[in-house]
Amino acid sequence: MRDERPNGRCGGRNARTRVLLVFTAVGAVLAALLHDPGAPVAGRPVAVPAPSAASPASSSERPTRTAEPAPAPDPCAVRAAALPLRARLAQLLMVGVDPRGTADALRVVQAEQVGGIFIGGEDTGLLTGGLAAVRAAAAVPLVVAVDDEGGRVQRVEALDGPLPSARRMAADMSPEQVRAVARDRALALRGRGVSMDLAPVVDTSGQPDRTVIGDRSFSPDPAVTAAYAQAFAQGLHEAGVTPVLKHFPGHGNTNGDSHRGAVTSPPLEALRRTDLVPYHDIGRYGRVVVMLGHIDVPGLTGGRPATLSAEAYALLRGEFGFTGPAMTDDLGAMRAVTDLVDLPEAVRQALAAGADIALWSSGGRTGEVLDHLEASVASGALPLARVDEAARRVLGAKDAC
């Protein structure tokens, strides 16, 4: 029989059991809270956290990270790389051709696919109907260039009338009038198949008219020269003819004529106040080519002509920020270079130094030059990267890519 007395042995044992159960339950709750303060507890409302932009998304909600798209390849670099090496090198050459007719120009273009031809001399046979066939023979668009500054240096006056010299233009005309004159001349040139004019001269010179630059310069004042050269360049652009600024770093105050031998300019710091001033803000001229002269500049070229001097090209690219094609003056008929080195090696040295277009007006020897350039690439004397850079600029300048 059970003992039902409140303080009996069995009743005491049950009371102790209940106390132990309560302590056990409280301990479990405390342990749970210590382990996870946010865990639900009987009798306490469950807090549901609101969505927050700062809280990490679940794995199913996290956006997948995609790789950045690769930049689009330069189409001119792609086009250049697709050309065989010899064809790539040929794009860097501007070769003089016989102006009397189409035969010589056709032969050069068909045989070697040069990038450009230069029409010099006084004969106009090639300019009166033969250029269409020459252009059609080119697999890559062909540059056809003449030297038509005005005054002493012009090529189509017998066909399209004379141009005044730069000095005369600046004396008698406004920049706007010069722009119109250059546009009309360029329309005539373009109609004959010419796409590049080796003008305007941006050298600053106060020397007598018949000196090497003389009246080919608009003015000894760099600001006047820049204003008129810009107008002339704009006129050429309006008719679709590419201007060529010349002769970087400055031929206007040299001590001689580079056609006849070595010439030296004033030191670099002096040129910064004269001939180099028009090259500042070079973008004002639009898309142009810059021709380097065969000029030794104390403080820059180390006794070498600028056309063969890496320091001269570095100055043009660096200080003046020029990104278009750089072109040499004539490597085949001017003694400032020919007294130093034979034509194929002169072309190699110019390209290795930083030229993008190597010009020789005398023509011929194209195969010999290309053989030498191919061998120079193979030996490392002409870095392939330099060839590719030049080809990319040349193709871009004639919208061939």
C-alpha positions in Angstrom: 0.0 0.0 0.0 1.4 3.4 -1.0 2.3 6.0 1.5 0.4 9.1 0.4 1.7 11.4 3.1 3.0 14.6 1.7 6.3 14.2 3.4 6.6 10.6 2.9 9.7 9.0 1.4 8.0 8.4 -2.0 6.6 11.9 -2.1 10.0 13.4 -1.4 11.6 11.4 -4.1 9.0 12.6 -6.6 9.6 16.2 -5.6 13.3 15.9 -6.1 12.8 14.3 -9.5 10.6 17.2 -10.6 13.2 19.7 -9.4 15.9 17.8 -11.4 13.8 17.9 -14.5 13.2 21.6 -14.2 17.0 22.3 -13.8 17.7 20.0 -16.7 15.2 21.9 -18.9 16.6 25.3 -17.9 20.2 24.1 -18.6 19.2 22.9 -22.0 17.6 26.3 -22.8 20.7 28.1 -21.6 23.0 25.9 -23.6 20.9 26.5 -26.7 21.0 30.2 -26.2 24.7 30.2 -25.7 25.2 28.2 -28.8 22.8 30.2 -31.0 21.3 33.3 -29.4 18.8 33.5 -32.3 17.5 30.0 -31.8 13.7 29.7 -31.1 12.8 29.0 -27.5 9.4 27.7 -26.3 7.3 30.7 -25.2 9.5 33.3 -27.0 8.4 34.7 -30.4 10.6 33.8 -33.3 12.2 36.8 -35.0 12.4 36.6 -38.8 15.2 38.8 -40.1 14.1 41.2 -42.8 16.0 41.0 -46.2 19.0 43.2 -46.3 21.2 44.4 -49.2 24.1 43.9 -46.9 23.3 40.2 -46.1 24.9 37.7 -48.4 22.7 36.1 -50.9 22.1 32.3 -50.8 24.1 30.2 -53.2 21.1 30.0 -55.5 20.7 33.8 -55.5 24.3 34.8 -56.0 24.9 36.3 -59.5 27.5 34.3 -61.5 30.6 36.3 -62.2 31.6 36.3 -65.9 35.0 37.0 -67.4 35.6 40.5 -68.9 35.2 40.4 -72.7 38.6 40.6 -74.5 39.2 43.9 -76.3 38.4 43.8 -80.0 41.6 43.3 -82.0 42.9 46.3 -84.0 41.7 45.6 -87.5 44.9 47.2 -89.0 47.1 45.0 -86.9 45.1 42.0 -88.1 45.3 43.1 -91.7 49.1 43.7 -91.4 49.7 40.3 -89.8 47.8 38.6 -92.6 50.2 39.9 -95.2 53.3 37.8 -96.0 56.5 39.4 -94.6 57.7 40.7 -98.0 54.3 42.2 -98.8 54.2 43.8 -95.3 57.6 45.3 -95.9 56.6 46.5 -99.4 53.8 48.5 -97.8 56.4 50.6 -96.1 58.1 51.8 -99.4 57.3 54.8 -101.5 59.2 54.5 -104.8 59.7 57.0 -107.5 58.4 56.1 -110.9 58.9 57.4 -114.4 56.4 60.2 -114.9 56.2 59.9 -118.7 53.8 57.0 -118.7 52.4 53.9 -117.0 55.0 51.2 -117.8 57.4 51.8 -115.0 54.7 52.4 -112.3 52.8 49.2 -113.4 56.0 47.2 -113.3 56.8 48.3 -109.7 53.3 47.8 -108.4 52.7 44.4 -110.1 56.1 43.0 -109.2 56.4 44.0 -105.6 53.0 45.6 -104.5 54.7 48.6 -103.0 52.6 50.8 -100.7 53.1 54.0 -102.6 54.6 55.6 -105.7 56.0 59.1 -106.1 55.6 61.1 -109.3 58.4 63.6 -109.7 59.9 65.5 -112.5 58.2 67.9 -115.0 56.6 65.3 -117.4 52.9 64.8 -116.9 52.2 61.7 -119.0 51.4 59.5 -116.0 49.1 62.2 -114.6 46.9 62.4 -117.8 45.1 59.1 -117.7 47.5 56.3 -116.7 47.0 56.1 -113.0 43.7 54.2 -113.0 45.4 51.1 -114.4 48.3 51.5 -111.9 45.8 51.7 -109.0 43.9 48.7 -110.3 47.1 46.6 -110.1 47.5 47.1 -106.4 46.1 44.4 -104.0 46.2 46.9 -101.2 45.1 50.6 -101.8 48.0 52.4 -103.4 49.2 55.9 -102.3 50.1 58.2 -105.2 52.2 61.2 -104.1 53.5 64.3 -105.7 55.5 67.2 -104.4 53.3 70.3 -105.0 54.0 73.1 -102.5 53.8 76.0 -104.8 56.6 78.4 -106.1 59.8 76.5 -106.9 58.3 73.1 -105.9 55.3 72.1 -107.9 54.5 69.4 -110.3 51.2 70.1 -112.1 51.4 73.7 -113.1 51.6 72.8 -116.8 48.2 71.1 -116.4 46.4 73.1 -113.7 48.2 76.4 -113.5 50.9 77.7 -111.1 50.7 78.1 -107.3 52.5 81.0 -105.5 55.2 80.1 -103.1 54.4 79.7 -99.4 56.1 83.0 -98.6 54.0 84.8 -101.3 50.8 83.2 -100.1 51.4 84.4 -96.6 52.2 87.9 -97.8 49.2 88.3 -100.2 46.5 86.1 -98.9 44.5 85.4 -95.7 44.6 81.8 -94.3 41.0 81.3 -95.6 42.1 82.2 -99.1 45.0 79.8 -98.8 42.6 77.1 -97.7 40.5 77.7 -100.8 43.6 77.7 -103.1 44.8 74.4 -101.6 41.4 72.9 -101.9 41.1 73.8 -105.6 44.6 72.4 -106.3 43.8 69.2 -104.4 40.5 68.7 -106.3 42.6 68.8 -109.5 45.2 66.4 -108.1 42.5 64.0 -106.8 40.8 64.1 -110.2 44.1 62.9 -111.7 44.5 60.1 -109.3 46.9 61.7 -106.7 46.1 60.9 -103.1 49.1 62.6 -101.2 50.8 65.9 -101.5 54.2 66.4 -99.9 53.2 69.8 -98.5 52.9 72.1 -96.6 56.3 73.1 -95.4 56.2 74.0 -91.7 59.8 75.1 -91.4 60.2 78.7 -90.2 62.7 80.7 -92.3 63.6 84.2 -93.0 66.5 83.2 -95.3 66.6 84.5 -98.9 64.1 83.1 -101.3 66.4 80.8 -103.2 68.1 79.1 -100.2 67.1 75.5 -99.5 63.9 76.5 -97.7 63.7 80.3 -98.2 60.4 81.1 -99.9 59.1 77.6 -99.3 58.5 78.7 -95.7 55.3 80.7 -94.9 57.1 82.9 -92.4 60.0 83.1 -89.9 57.2 83.6 -87.3 56.2 80.1 -86.0 52.6 81.3 -85.2 52.1 82.6 -88.8 53.6 79.5 -90.3 51.3 77.3 -88.2 48.2 79.3 -89.2 48.9 79.1 -92.9 50.1 75.5 -92.9 46.9 74.6 -91.1 44.9 76.4 -93.7 46.8 74.6 -96.5 46.4 71.2 -94.9 42.6 71.8 -94.4 42.2 72.6 -98.1 43.9 69.4 -99.1 41.7 67.4 -96.7 38.6 68.9 -98.1 39.4 67.4 -101.5 40.6 64.0 -100.1 44.3 64.5 -100.4 46.6 63.7 -97.5 49.0 66.5 -96.4 52.6 65.9 -95.4 54.1 68.3 -92.9 57.9 68.8 -93.4 60.8 68.8 -92.5 60.8 67.7 -88.9 62.7 68.7 -86.7 63.3 71.8 -88.7 65.2 72.7 -92.0 64.4 76.4 -92.1 67.6 77.6 -90.4 70.2 75.0 -91.4 73.6 75.8 -92.6 73.3 74.0 -95.9 71.3 72.0 -98.4 70.8 68.3 -97.7 70.5 67.6 -101.4 74.2 68.5 -101.6 75.6 67.2 -98.4 75.4 67.0 -94.6 73.6 69.9 -92.9 73.3 71.0 -89.3 70.5 72.9 -87.7 70.7 75.2 -84.6 70.7 73.2 -81.4 67.6 71.5 -80.2 66.8 74.1 -77.6 66.9 76.8 -80.3 64.6 74.8 -82.5 62.1 74.6 -79.7 61.6 78.4 -80.2 61.3 78.3 -84.0 60.9 75.3 -86.3 59.4 72.9 -83.7 56.7 75.3 -82.6 54.3 74.5 -85.4 54.3 70.8 -84.4 52.7 71.6 -81.0 49.0 70.6 -81.0 49.6 68.6 -84.1 46.0 67.4 -84.2 44.9 70.7 -85.5 46.2 69.7 -89.0 43.9 66.7 -89.2 45.2 63.3 -90.4 48.6 64.0 -91.8 52.0 62.3 -92.4 55.1 63.9 -91.0 58.3 63.9 -93.1 61.7 63.9 -91.3 64.5 65.8 -93.0 68.2 64.7 -93.3 69.2 67.2 -90.6 71.8 66.8 -87.9 70.4 68.5 -84.8 73.0 69.2 -82.0 71.6 67.9 -78.7 69.4 65.3 -80.4 70.7 63.2 -83.3 74.3 62.8 -82.4 75.8 63.6 -85.7 73.3 61.5 -87.7 70.6 62.8 -90.1 67.2 62.9 -88.3 65.8 60.4 -90.8 68.2 57.7 -89.4 68.0 58.8 -85.8 65.8 56.9 -83.3 66.0 60.0 -81.0 64.3 62.2 -83.6 61.4 59.8 -84.0 61.1 59.5 -80.3 60.9 63.3 -80.0 58.1 63.3 -82.6 56.1 60.5 -80.9 56.8 61.6 -77.3 57.0 65.3 -76.9 54.6 66.1 -79.8 52.4 63.1 -79.4 52.2 62.2 -83.1 50.5 58.9 -83.8 50.3 58.9 -87.6 52.9 57.7 -90.2 56.4 59.2 -90.1 58.1 59.4 -93.5 61.6 60.0 -94.6 62.8 62.6 -97.0 64.4 61.2 -100.2 66.9 58.4 -99.2 68.1 57.8 -102.8 69.0 61.2 -104.2 70.1 63.4 -101.3 73.8 63.4 -100.4 73.2 64.0 -96.7 72.3 60.3 -96.7 73.8 58.8 -99.8 77.3 59.9 -98.8 76.8 57.9 -95.6 75.2 54.6 -96.6 73.8 52.8 -99.7 70.1 52.8 -100.4 69.0 49.3 -99.1 70.9 49.9 -95.8 69.5 53.5 -95.5 66.0 52.1 -95.8 66.7 49.5 -93.1 68.2 52.1 -90.8 65.3 54.5 -91.2 62.7 51.8 -90.6 64.6 50.5 -87.6 64.9 54.0 -86.2 61.2 54.7 -86.4 60.2 55.6 -89.9 57.0 54.1 -91.3 57.4 55.1 -94.9 60.8 55.1 -96.7 60.9 57.3 -99.8 63.3 57.3 -102.7 62.4 59.4 -105.7 65.0 57.9 -108.0 63.1 54.6 -108.3 64.5 51.2 -109.2 66.2 48.7 -106.8 62.9 47.8 -105.2 63.6 44.0 -105.2 67.1 44.6 -103.9 65.8 46.7 -101.0 63.1 44.2 -100.1 65.7 41.3 -100.2 67.9 43.3 -97.7 64.9 44.1 -95.5 63.8 40.4 -95.3 67.4 39.3 -94.4 67.5 42.1 -91.8 64.3 40.8 -90.2 65.7 37.3 -90.2 68.9 38.5 -88.5 67.2 40.7 -86.0 68.7 43.9 -87.5 65.2 45.1 -88.3 62.8 43.9 -85.5 59.6 42.3 -86.7 57.7 44.3 -84.1 58.9 47.5 -85.7 57.7 46.3 -89.2 54.3 45.4 -87.8 53.9 48.8 -86.1 54.8 50.6 -89.3 52.5 48.5 -91.4 49.6 49.0 -89.0 50.1 52.8 -89.3 50.5 52.8 -93.1 47.4 50.7 -93.6 45.3 52.8 -91.2 46.4 56.0 -92.8 45.0 54.9 -96.2 41.9 53.3 -94.8 42.9 49.8 -95.9 41.6 48.1 -92.7 
